[in-house]
Amino acid sequence: MTEPTLEDVQRRLDRASDLGTEAALSTLRTAREDLRALEADSDVDERRREELADTVEQRIRQVDDRDAYDSELGAAMNPEDEDAP
C-alpha cells in the first residue's frame, strides 16, 4: 500500500461531505489516521498537515453533533418513544 498524501486526505474530506453519518465518520477517521501517518514524513508541508488535521477534527465534531441533534429531534417528534425527553 502506498503512503497517503495530503491530497488523499483532502479528497477524503471532500467525499465525506456527501456521505451519511456512519460513512462520513469512517471516512474522516481514515483521513485522521492518514494524517497521523504523515507526521514523521519530513517532505510533508507541516503547516498544511496541521490545517487539515484541524479541519478533520472539526468535521468529525460537526457530524457527531448533527447526528446527536437528529436523534434528539426524532425523539422530540415522537414523544411515545422511550428516548423522548
C-alpha positions as a Python dict, from the first residue, in 0.01 Angstrom:
ca = {
    (1, 'M'): (0, 0, 0),
    (2, 'T'): (129, 345, -85),
    (3, 'E'): (178, 614, 171),
    (4, 'P'): (-112, 860, 189),
    (5, 'T'): (-65, 1218, 71),
    (6, 'L'): (-220, 1545, 180),
    (7, 'E'): (-416, 1538, -145),
    (8, 'D'): (-561, 1200, -43),
    (9, 'V'): (-672, 1350, 286),
    (10, 'Q'): (-829, 1648, 109),
    (11, 'R'): (-1020, 1413, -121),
    (12, 'R'): (-1149, 1219, 181),
    (13, 'L'): (-1266, 1545, 338),
    (14, 'D'): (-1447, 1642, 20),
    (15, 'R'): (-1606, 1299, -16),
    (16, 'A'): (-1722, 1292, 349),
    (17, 'S'): (-1947, 1592, 279),
    (18, 'D'): (-2167, 1379, 55),
    (19, 'L'): (-2195, 1077, 282),
    (20, 'G'): (-2434, 970, 555),
    (21, 'T'): (-2330, 986, 918),
    (22, 'E'): (-2159, 648, 959),
    (23, 'A'): (-1983, 657, 622),
    (24, 'A'): (-1873, 1018, 679),
    (25, 'L'): (-1732, 934, 1023),
    (26, 'S'): (-1549, 633, 884),
    (27, 'T'): (-1401, 839, 601),
    (28, 'L'): (-1299, 1120, 836),
    (29, 'R'): (-1139, 877, 1081),
    (30, 'T'): (-939, 726, 796),
    (31, 'A'): (-828, 1078, 699),
    (32, 'R'): (-720, 1135, 1059),
    (33, 'E'): (-516, 813, 1052),
    (34, 'D'): (-357, 919, 723),
    (35, 'L'): (-255, 1250, 876),
    (36, 'R'): (-102, 1075, 1175),
    (37, 'A'): (96, 853, 937),
    (38, 'L'): (230, 1166, 769),
    (39, 'E'): (355, 1326, 1092),
    (40, 'A'): (701, 1177, 1060),
    (41, 'D'): (737, 1250, 687),
    (42, 'S'): (978, 1542, 653),
    (43, 'D'): (867, 1601, 293),
    (44, 'V'): (513, 1693, 401),
    (45, 'D'): (415, 2058, 444),
    (46, 'E'): (367, 2057, 821),
    (47, 'R'): (150, 2371, 823),
    (48, 'R'): (-87, 2223, 564),
    (49, 'R'): (-94, 1891, 751),
    (50, 'E'): (-189, 2068, 1073),
    (51, 'E'): (-460, 2269, 894),
    (52, 'L'): (-606, 1950, 751),
    (53, 'A'): (-585, 1781, 1092),
    (54, 'D'): (-780, 2070, 1247),
    (55, 'T'): (-1037, 2054, 968),
    (56, 'V'): (-1079, 1677, 1007),
    (57, 'E'): (-1135, 1709, 1382),
    (58, 'Q'): (-1384, 1992, 1327),
    (59, 'R'): (-1576, 1791, 1068),
    (60, 'I'): (-1588, 1486, 1298),
    (61, 'R'): (-1739, 1705, 1571),
    (62, 'Q'): (-1988, 1852, 1323),
    (63, 'V'): (-2103, 1509, 1207),
    (64, 'D'): (-2129, 1386, 1567),
    (65, 'D'): (-2325, 1697, 1665),
    (66, 'R'): (-2554, 1665, 1362),
    (67, 'D'): (-2620, 1302, 1447),
    (68, 'A'): (-2694, 1387, 1811),
    (69, 'Y'): (-2925, 1670, 1706),
    (70, 'D'): (-3108, 1447, 1459),
    (71, 'S'): (-3152, 1182, 1729),
    (72, 'E'): (-3288, 1434, 1978),
    (73, 'L'): (-3517, 1588, 1717),
    (74, 'G'): (-3657, 1246, 1632),
    (75, 'A'): (-3723, 1176, 1998),
    (76, 'A'): (-3895, 1512, 2044),
    (77, 'M'): (-4116, 1449, 1742),
    (78, 'N'): (-4211, 1101, 1867),
    (79, 'P'): (-4276, 1151, 2239),
    (80, 'E'): (-4404, 797, 2277),
    (81, 'D'): (-4057, 664, 2203),
    (82, 'E'): (-3858, 575, 2510),
    (83, 'D'): (-3586, 824, 2407),
    (84, 'A'): (-3824, 1119, 2427),
    (85, 'P'): (-3731, 1396, 2668),
}
